[in-house]
C-alpha cells in the first residue's frame, strides 16, 4: 500500500466508522500481534470511569512531566485535530508520523479481517498510538479507556496500574442499565498483578472491591480532597500529606479527580514504574490544563467558558462550577451580575432532559440568554427540540434558535456584558474552540482534496 498523506490517513480511519462501535478484544489483539505487540514496550496506568478520566490523566501527566518523565497520553475525544488523541509530553503526534503509521496499520487490518472481521476506527487508532509510543520511546503511559473497559480496545494493554475514576449511568445501551452492571464492565480492566485505584462509591465500589479482592490486587480507595475554595484559574484543596494544594483545573469536582490522580501516582510508584515526589506533584497539579473542559478564554474582553457537559453528571459539575466562577467572570458584579449567555447543542442519543435539568440548576443561568444550535452531524438534536427543553427548565430564560454554529457564536458574542458558556457537546466545543483559539500546534497540513476539516471520529461527544 502506498504511503498516505495526512488527510487521506484521517479519512481512511473515519471511513471505518461504517463498521460502528463493536466491542471486543480479538481484532485489536490480532492487529497488535501483526505489528509486533508494541503495547508490551511500555507500562503505566489504564484509566476507566464515567467522568473524570481526562482530568485524572491531565493531572497525573502534568506531575510526571514535572518529575522529568517522558509521558505518553491518549486524550479523548479530540476537539480540533485528530492528532490530539496521541501526545507525548503534551506534544501532538506529528502529521507525517500519523500518516505513515496509519499506512502501516491498514494492510495488517485487511490481513486479519477475513478471520475476525474488519477492525473499527478506534481499534485501528489504538494500534497506531501504541506503535507510536513504542517508536518514540516513552517512560510511562496514561491511557484513557474509550468505552466501558472489559471489551474496549485499550484493554489489550495492561500497564500495571488500573484506575476506575467513578461510575454513573452512561452508554447504558452497551454497558448495562444499572450502576452495578456498568461498574462490572469498568472494573474488568483490573488484572492479576496490577495495582488498582478508584474514586467510586456505593454499589460501584462494592463491585470494584469484589474484582480486586478476587484477583488479589491491592486497591486504593479515594475520597474527594477537602475543597477549600475557587478562583478564576482553578481551585484549592487540602490533600493528605501535602496540605493546601492548588489545582489548575476549574470546578470543585476536581477535588475528587486530584485525589484519584494522587493515588494513581502512588500506585505507579508501588508498581516500580515511576516516582513523582511532593514538589513535582504540587507543580504539576497547579500547571495542569485540560482543553475544552471548563476552559476559560477571553475574546475581546469577554469571557468564554468551554465545557462538554454531555451527560447529567458532567452538566451538574458545570452548573456548580459556573456558580463558583460567576463572581470572577466578565460582568460578575456580586450584587447584580450581568446575565450569562449559554450556547448549547446536544447529541440526540444522550440523556437530553437529564443534561438540561442538571445544568438548569445553576443560579448563573437564571434569566440567561440561551442559544440552541446544531453541529453538522446526523446525531445532533434539532435545535428547536432542544429549545423546548430549555423553555421548560428555565422559564425566565430568553431562548433562541440558530442552527448554524458560526452564526450562533456570533450572536452569543454580540452582548458585551456577561460571560458566554459553550456546553452540551464536545463537537460544539471543538467547533467553537477552533474558531477562537489560534494554536499553531493544532494546525494540520492543508487538505488539497477537501474544503472541510477532518475533525470527526467515532467516540461520542
Buried (B, 14 or more C-beta within 10 A) or exposed (E): EEEBBBBBBBBBBBEBBEBEBBBBBBBBBBBBEBBEBBBEBBBBBBBBBBBBBBBBBBBBBBBBBBBEBBBBBBBBBBBBBBBBBBBBBEEBBBBEBBBBBBBBBBEBBEEBBEEBEBBBBBBBBBBBBBBBBBEBEBBBBBBBBBBBBBBBBBBBBBBBBBBBBBBBBBBEEEBBEEBBBBBBBBBBBBBEEBBBBBBBBEBBBBBBBBBBEEBEBEBBBBEBBEBBEBEEEBBBBEBEEBEEBBBBBBBBBBBBBBBBBBBBBBBBBBBEBBBBEEEBBBBBBBBBEBBBBBBBBEBEEBBBBBBBBBBBBBBBBBBBBBBBBBBBBBBBEEEEBBBBBBBBBBBBEBBBEBBBBBBBBBEBBEBBBBBBBBBEBEBBBEBEBBBBBBBEBBEEBEBBBBBEBEEBBEBBBEBEEBBBBBBBBBBBBBBBBBBBBEEEEBEBEEBEEEEEBBBBBBBBB
